[in-house]
Amino acid sequence: MSSDDERAEEPGAPEQLALIRETVRRAKVPRAKPRTWRGAALAGELPVARVLVNRGALHLDQYFDYAVPEELDAEAQPGVRVRVRFGAGGRQVRGGRREGGGLVDGFLIERRATSDYQGALAALAYVVSPEPVLSPELLALSRAVADRYAGSLADVLQLAVPPRNGRAEAKPSPAPLPPPPAPEPGTWERYAQGPGFLRALAEGGAPRAVWTALPGPHWPQEIARAVAATLASGRGALVVVPDGRSAGRVDEALTAVLGEGRHALLTADSGPEKRYRQWLAVRRGSVRAVVGTRAAMFAPVDDLGLVAVWDDGDSSHSDDNAPFPHVREVLELRAAYGRCAFLLGGTSCTVEAAQLVESGWALPLRADREQLRSAAPLVRTVGDGELARDGAARSARLPTLAWQTVRDGLRDGPVLVQVPRRGYAPRLACERCREPARCRHCAGPLQAPDQRDLDCAWCGRAETAWSCAACGGLRLRAQIVGARRTAEELGRAFPAVPVRTSGRDHVLDSVPDQPALVVSTPGAEPVAEGGYAAALLLDGWAMVGRPDLRAGEEALRRWTAAAALVRGQSEGGTVVIVAEPTLRPVQALVRWDPVGHARRELAERAELGFPPVSRMASVTGTPEAVAACLAGADLPPEAEVLGPVPVPGAAPGRPRRQGGPPPGDVWERALVRVPPGRGAALAAALKAAQAARTAKGTGDPVRIRIDPQDIG
């Protein structure tokens, strides 16, 4: 007889098993705890949790109430991540709990004693982590960003709070270090208001400045000193730069000025675990200074005293995910709501930066002309007239002046050659005076898609009798010099010199101080040790001639960024730009006057009602969807609708453009323009119309973007 048989014959065994089963059956233990908490007792105090579910649909941009089980009472605190059941409807109620629906992520916003909802509540499924990642300050900022850009709070929080990493969360953050001493001004003394700006930061002030940095390698150290001055006052600082290379330079400068352990680097290159660990150190107050790329604009810095953005004109500062916030605008909101200092810096100046100064919201921070002449290189031009008379340019596609500059520069160090990216489409301009051709109705850029008929890229109206408003000319031109062939000819002209390339597929961080030709696309220029001896800016028409409102501003920004890497004029640095000298951006580069160029652009846009003086939104989608969205929107009375016009799709065999239609689809885009002060009403109207359409679930979706960077 086996031992099992012996146990089976023990007296009372069946009765004991039956008693155990009956006890378990009658016990008040919730069944399927992670799913419904059916029958479980609720928290004694504040048994209702207000939750933001991770659903970006605009008609769901609200809070939902859930019951808090007693066992989750301690962990279910405001700011933590939770999982909840969502989408079951109000008919599946059992044991006083709503059941069903799918598990979705969310954030617990607050605990309440009662709910505004009169029906049965579903229970929190579980608390993902007791770490409170959503502070009240970050929640308020995210709500303000969502309202400004006609988006949902859930979409903004997707950008603001990084994904959870359990291993990083389990590790404690280091203890915070005491504030450092106030730094010396250093190279800030080159600016008349520089030492005073640092002193105001160190004393706990909140100055706002638009900083036009001098060319050269000193701007990372100057940002680091501004951060150190803010930390000396016992406050935190946040710096956002356009790319990882710039973040690395500022990171090195901060380490040199502050030492180790006082700042965090938040970039995608860090990897998810390291980046989340650094983010947690900031949220927990262990680190008071942050430098990072676009997503760092939401970094939860404790007691924020300074927000700074470098090169705000770079397209990387505009997020490609809904609701498409811009770093500059988000940091302006943080400076206004948090009453902290604001620093917008760059070697160039955007029209938006000029508007901040013009309105008095910020003060200019720049050097005098004597300091500028010492730091900036000599800029020379080669226009169409010189190219026509230059035999070398006709045969080798390299002007004589450019060839001589490269030859002389290679004696002392590397030479930078900036070549425009392929794919820039030409803007039509007057053949005689180069004035851009614009629509008489809305002042949008004219285009000729079929090489014959003119129409407006904004409102779509045909133009049959165009004449230049500046000189009366009747002929148009669209000139682009072949960038790739010019670069090839440049390499053939100097066969004994090594050629390095830097572009989208392979970007160099730096090059040694040795003779070499460095061919780069705009934005990918590596830093040369000791600076470049010379630079060539080729095919200027390819950049100025883009069909976009910001073409001149963007061309000047690209040229200035490249020329700023060249040695100063006192050290023999020379820049040659192949573009017509009469063009306004070229003149601004020669004088090194980006501020004057931005102010003139701002004055013209104010006269024509262009952004940033006005507020504008783009509505993109199928023709039926765009028409339905605009028809259902309660737009402000002052709103002006431009278009719609067709959205160009990608060429066959080419990848889909960002924000463009899928292959085979036909999309249109309409622009809605309102005067200053009506931007909030425009965003609210479009958001309400989009929410109504998504709630009904009818029609194709539309893409709404407030203040788009590319409006044609």
N, C-alpha and C positions, 0 to 999 in steps of 0.2 A: 504494500500500500504506500503510495507516495505521500510526501508531506503535504501536498495540496489537498489530497483527499482527507487527510487528518484535519486540516484547518476548516474544510468545508463541513465536517461533522461536529465541530465544536458547538456546544449548546448556545443558543441565542444569537448566532451569527446572522441569520436572515433578518431577525428583528432589528439588530443593530444597523445593518445596511439600509433597511427601510426607514429607520429613524433618521439616519444621516441625510438620506435623499429628501425626506419631508422637511427637515430643518433648513436645508439649502434652498428648497423650493419656497418656503415661507419667509426666508430672511429678506430684510429690506435692503438688499444690495442691488444697485442699478445694473440692469442688463445692457449689454453692448455699450459699455461706458464711453469709449471714444466716439461712438456714433450719435447717441441720443441722450444719455444720462437719464433714461426713463425711470421715474420714481425716485431719483436721487434728491436729497435735501439741497435747498439753495443756500447761498451765503447769508449769514445773519444780518449783515449790514451791506448796503449798496448792492443788492442782488442783480442789478441790471448793468450790462456792459454795452456801451455804445461803440460800435465797430465800423471801421471803414474797410469794406471788402475790396479785394484787388480785382476790380472790374472797371476798365477804362471807358465803358460806354457812358456818354454824357447824361443819359436819362437815369443812370444809377449813381450819379455824382452826389451822394448823400450818405448819411450815417444810418445804420441799422442796429436795432436793439436785440440783444441776446441775453438769456438767463445765465447766471454764473453759478455753477455747482459749488457746493461747500468745499469739496476737495481741491478746487482750483482757486479758492478765495485768496490765498496768500500769493500765488504767482500771477494772477490776473490783475496786473497793475497797469495804469495808463502808460502807453508807449511801447508795450511789448508786442511781439508778433504772435498771432493766434491763427487757429484753423477753425472754420465754421462751415456749417451746412447752409447752402444757398440755392434758391431757385425751386423750392418744393411747392410753394403755394400755400394757401391757408386751409386746405381741406384735410391734410394729413396730420391729424392731432391725435396722440395717444398718451394717456397718462398725464395729461396737462402739458405735454411738450409737443411742439411742432417737429415732425420728422421728415426725412427724405431730403432730396437735393444733393448736389455734389459738394465735395470738400474743396474749399477755396481758402487762399491765404488772406490775411487781413491784419490791421493794426487796431489795438484796443485804444480808443481815444479817451474815454472817461468812464467812471463808475457812477451809477445813479441809483437813487432809492426807488424810483418808479419809472415806468415807460410811457411814452405818449401813445404807443400802439395798444389798442384795447384787446386784441386777440392773444392767443397763446404764443409764447416765445420759444424759439428753438434755443437749445443750450450751446454754449461754447463747446466745440469738440475737444480741443486741448490747447494748451499754451505751448507754442513752439519753443520758446526760450524765455526765461525770466529777465533777460537783459533788456532794459528799456531803451530802445534805439530811436524812438520818435519823441523828441522833447517838445514842449509847448511852443518854443521859439521856432523850431524847424517846421512844425505844423502850421503856424501862422504864416511863415514865409512861403511854404508850399501852396497854401490857399491863395495868397496874393498873386503868386506866379500863375496859378491855374486861371484865376479870374482875368488877369491881364492878357493872357494868350488864348482865351476862349477854350480852355482845355479842362480836363478832369483832374481832381486831386489825386486819384489813384495813379494816373500817368506821371504826374510830377514826382510822387513818392517813389516810383520805379527808378527815376533818375537820381533822387536825393539820398535814398538809403541803399547801400550796396547789398548784394545777396549775402545771406548768412553763411558763415563757415564755422562749424562746430569746434574744430581744433583751435582756431584762433580765439574763439570766444571763451574757451576753457582756460586759456592762459591769462594770468593777471597782468595788468599794465604796470609799468614802473612808477615809482613815486615821482611827483612833479618836482622839478628843480626850482630853486629860488630865482627871482627876476635878475637878469644880467644888468651890469652897469650901462648907463647911456653911452652910445658910441661917439667917437669923434666924427666930425662931418666928412672928412676924407675928400673924395672927388665931388661931393655935393657943394663944396665951396666954389666950384665953377659956375654955379647958378646963384643969381643974386638972392633969391628967396630960399635957396636950399637949406642953409643952416637953420633959418627960422622955422622951416617946415619940420625938420628933425626935432628941434627944441619943443615945438608945440606937441608933437607926438609923445615925447618923453615926459612932458608935464601933464599928460592926460587929456589934451585937447582933441578936437575932431575937425581938423582942416580938410578941405576938399580941393584937390588940385588936378589940373590937366597938365601933364608933364611931357614936354617935347625934349626927349633925351638927345644929348650930343652924340654924334657918330663915334664909334670906337667900342672897345671891349669892356667898358666900365659899368654898363647898366646893371648887370647882375649884382655887383658889389653894392651899388647904390640902393637897389631894392632891399638887399640884406641889411643895410644900415637902417633903412626905414623900419624894417621889421624889428630890429634890435631896439630901436628907440621906443617902439610901441610896447615891447615886452618889458622894457625898463620901467614903464608906468604901471606894471602889474596887469596889463590887458593882453588879449590875444590878437593874432594877425593872420590874415588869409591872402595868399597871392595866387592868381590864376594866370597861366601862360598858355600859348596855343598848342604846343607840342612837347613831346618827351625830351627832345634835345634842349629846348629852352629850360624846361623844368630841371634837367640835369645841371645846367650851368648855374641856375639859382640855388639848387641844392648844394653844390660845391661852395658857392659864396656864403650861404648861411652857415655851413659847417665851419668855414674859416672865420667868420665873425662871431658866431655864437658858441661854437664847440659842438660836441656830440650830444645827442639826447634831448635837444630843445625844440626840434621841429620834425614834422612828418612829411613824407613825400607820397602823394597820392596820384599815381598814374597807372594806366592799364598795363604797362610793362612790368609792374611789380608782381603781378600774379594775384589770383583771388585771395589766397590765404594771407599773404603778407600785406596786401592792400587793406583787407578787412581788419587785420590786427592793428595797423596804423590808424585806421578810421576809429576803431574802438578806443585807442589811446587818446585820440582827440576828444571823443565824446565823454570819456571818463575824466577828463581834465588833466591827464598826465602830460600832455603836450599842448602848448598854447600857440604854436605857429605851424602853418600849413602852407605848402607850395604844391601845386598840382595842375593838371589839365582840366578840361571843361567840367567834368562831373564834380570837381572839388569846389565849385561855386556854392554847393549846399553843405560843405563841411561844417559839422556842429561845434565850432570853436567856442569855448567858454569865455564869456565877457569880451566879446569881439571889440577891438579898438581900431582896427585898420583893415580895409578891404582894398586890394590892388589888382589891377588887370593890366597885362602887358600886350601891346599890339592888338587893340580891340577890333581892328579892321580885318583881321584874319578870319577866314570862313570857318575855321575849326572852332571858333567861339560860339557858333550857332548850332544848337543841337539838331540832329536829323530825326529825332524821335518826338512824337507828339507830347506836349503841345509846342515844340520847337522854341524853347526859351533861348535868349542870348545872354552870355555871361555878363556883358556890360549892364544890361537892364536889371538882371538879378542882383548884381552887386550894388547898383543904385538903390534898389529896394532895401537891401540889407543896411546900407549906410543911412537911409532915411528912417527906417523903423528902429534900428539899433543905435542911432545917433553916434555913429562911429566915423572915423576918418575915411576918406576915399581918395585913391590915387589911380589915375588913368594915364598910363605911360606908353611911349613908343617913339621911334625915330621919325615917324610921320605923324599926321593928324587927320582923323576922320571928321566928316561933317557933323556927326553926332557929338564928338568931343568939342568941336567949335561951338555947337549950340549950347553945351553945358556952360561954357565960358560966357557966351553972348547973353544967356539968360541970367547970369550971376550966380547960378547954382554952385559953380566951382571957379577957382581962380587959376590963371595961367602960371606955369612954373617952367621957365626956359632961360637959356643963357643969352648974354648979349652978343652982338655981332662980332666983337673981337675974339671971344672964346670960340664962336662958331667958325670963323675963318681959320683959326688955328687947328681945329679938330677935323673939319670937313676936307675931303679931297678936292682937287681941281676938276671941274666937270666941263667937257668939251662936246660939241655936237657935230653930227654929220647929217645934213639934210638932203632932200631930193636934188637940190641944185648942185651940191658938191658931188653926189653920186653920179649925176649926168655928165659932169666934166671930168670925172676920175676914171682914167683908163683901166687902172687896176681893179676898181670896183666892178666895171663892166665885164672884165675877163675872169677875175678870180672871186668875185662877189665879196671882196674884203676891201673896204676903203683904205686908201694910203695912210690916212691919219690913224686908223685903227691898227694897221699893220705896224706902223712905227711905235705906237704906244705899247703894243704887246712885245715887240723886240726890246725896247728900252726897259720895260718892266721885268722881263725875264732875266735881266742881269742882276736884279736885286732880290728876287723872290718869286712866289707864285702869282699867276694872273688869273683872275676870275672872268669867265665868259657866261653871261646869262642869256639863255635861249628860251623864248616863249614855248609854252606847251602846245602840242598839236591840238587842233580842233577849235581854236578861237575863230569864231565867225566874224566877218568884218561888219562894222557899222558904216552905213552910207553917210557920206559927207560931201560938202561942196568941193568940186574939183579945184576951184580957184582959191578959196580962203580956208578950206578944211573945217568949216562950221558944220557940226552934226545936223543931219536932216531930220526935222521933227514934224509931227502932225500939227496942222493948224487948229484942230478941234481940242485935243487934250495934251499936246506937246509931247506925246510919246514918240519913240524912235521909229523911223520909216524903214521898211524892209521890202525886198523884191524876191519873194520865194521862187518865182518862175523865171527870174532873170529879166522880166519885162515890166509887169504891173507893180506899181507901188501901193502898199497899204501900211496901216499903223499896227505895230506889234501889241499895242495896248487895247485900243477900242475897235480895231479891225476895219476902220473906214478907208475907202480907196482914196488915193491922191492922184489926180489926173493932171494937175497944172502946178507942179512944185517949182518954186524959185527960192533962192537963198535969201533969208531975211537980212543977212549981214551985208552982202555985196551984190545981190541981184543975179548971181550966177544961175545957169540953167542946167549944168552938167554935174553929175554925181560920180563919185569914185569910191572904190573899196580895194585898197592895196594891202597885200600881205606878202612879205618877203619870206621865201622858203627857209624855215629855221633849221631843219635837219641838214639840208644841202650846205647852208652857210657854215654850220659847225664842221661838216666834213672838209670843206675847203680850208677852214682855219687850221685843222690838223695837218693838212697837206702842206700848208705854207710853212710850218715849223716841224719838219719830220724828225729832228733830233731831240725834241722836247717831249718828256712823258706827258700823256694826257689822261686825266682822271675825270670820271663822270659821276654826277650825283643827280638822281631823279626819283621818280615814284617807285621803281623796282629796287633801287639800291641807293640809299641816302647816306652820304658820308657825314660824320660828326665834325671832323677836323682834318686838316692837311698840314704837313710839316712846312717849315719855313725854308723851302728849297724851290728852285726854278721848276715850274710845271704849269701846264694849262689845265684849269679846272672848269669843265663845261657842266653847267647846272641849269635846271629848270627853276622858275621862280618859287621861292619858299624852301628849296632844298640846298641852298648854298652852305657849304661847310665853313667853319671858322678856321682861318689861317693863323698859325702861331706868329705873332708879331704883325699881323695884318697883311692884306694883299698889296703887292706893289702897284697893281693897276687892275682895271676892270673894263670889260666891254659889255654894253647893254645893247644887244642886237634886236633888229626887227621891232622897233618901237611901235609901228603901225599895228602890228598884230595884237598888242595889248591895249593901246588907246582905242582901236577900232572895234572893240567888242560891242555888241548891241545891248548895252546895259547902262542904266542911269549912273552906276558907280564906276564906269570904265576908266575915266580920267583919274579919279581918286585911287582906284585899285592899282593902276599903272604906276602912279607916283609912289604909292606905298611899297610896291615891289622893287622899284628902282632905288628908292631910298634905303630899303633894307639891305640890298646888295652893295650899294655904294658905302654904307656905313661900315662895312667890313674892310674897306680899303684904308690904307694909312692916310694920315692928314696931309694937307698941302705942304706943310712945313717939312715933312719927311719925303716929299716927292710923289705922293700918291696922286694918281690921275684916273679919271673915269671918262670913257668915250661912249656916248649914246648915239645910236643910229636912228634918228627920228627927226622930223621937221622941227627946226628951232622955234617956229612961231606957235607951236602947240602950247597951250597953257600948262599942262603938267611938265613938259620939258623945260619951260621957262622957270617953273617953280623949283625943279631939280637943279638947274644951273645956279640959281640964287640961293639954293638950299632954304626954301621958304615954304615948308608944307603947311604952316599955320595960315599964311596969307592965301594959299590955294584953297584951303578948307573954308575960310571965311567968304571968299568969293563964290564958291559953290553953294554955301549956305544962303547967301543973298539971292542967288538966282533961283534956288529951289523955293525960297520964301515967296518970290514974285510969281512963280508958276504953280505954287501949291503942291510941291513935291515933298515926300518924306526927307528928313525927319520933322520938318515944320508941320506937315499934315500927318495924320495917321492913316494907314492903309492896310487892307486885308485882301488876301487872294483866296478865291474859292475855285477849286479845281476838281474836275470829275467828268463824267459823261455829260453831254449837252442837256439831257433831260434832268439829271440830278442837279446840275448847277442851276438850271432855271427853276426847279422846284424849291431848292434851298433859298434862293433869293426871293422868290415869291412868298415864301412862308416866313421870312425874317421881317421883324418890325424894326426896320432900319431907322436911324435918326433922320429927321427931315432934311438935314444938311448933306446927307450922304449922296455921293455921286458914283454911279456904277459905270465903269469903263469896260467895254467888251460885251460879251465874251469873244475870245479869239482862240483859234486852235492851238493846242499844245503840241510842239514837235516831238515825235517819238524817236527812238533810237534807230539808226540806220541798220539795214539787214546785216545780220552777223555780228552786230555790236551789242555790248551789254546794255540793259535797261538803265536809263538815266535816273538819278535820284529824284523822286517825286514825279517821274514821267509816267505815261500810260504803259500798260503791259503790251507786249507785241500783238498787233492786230486790233487793238482797241483805239477808239477815237475819243480824245478828251478835249475839253475846252477849259479856259481859265477866264474868270472875271475878276476885275480889281474894284474894290469898294473904297472910296476915299472920303474922309471926313476932316473938318478943320480941327485945329488944336483944341483940346479940352473935351472932345467928343469920342476919344478913343475907347474909354470904358463902356460907353453906351453902344458903340459898334461891336465890341467884343461880346457884350452881354446879349445883344440881338442875334448875332450869328450863333452863339452857343445855345440859346434857347431854340432857334430853328433847327439846329443839328440834333438837339436832344429830342425834339418832337418827332423828327424823321426816324431816328433810331428806335424810339419807343414803339412806333407803329410797325417798324420792320419792313417798310415798303421802299422800293427804289434803291438805286445804287448809292454807295457811300460817296461823300465828297470830302475833300481835304481842305481844311481851313487853316490858313497861316496868317497870323497877325504880324505886321511889319516885316514882310519877306525881304531877304537880303537881295534876291535877284528878281527884279520886277521888269526888266527889259529897258 
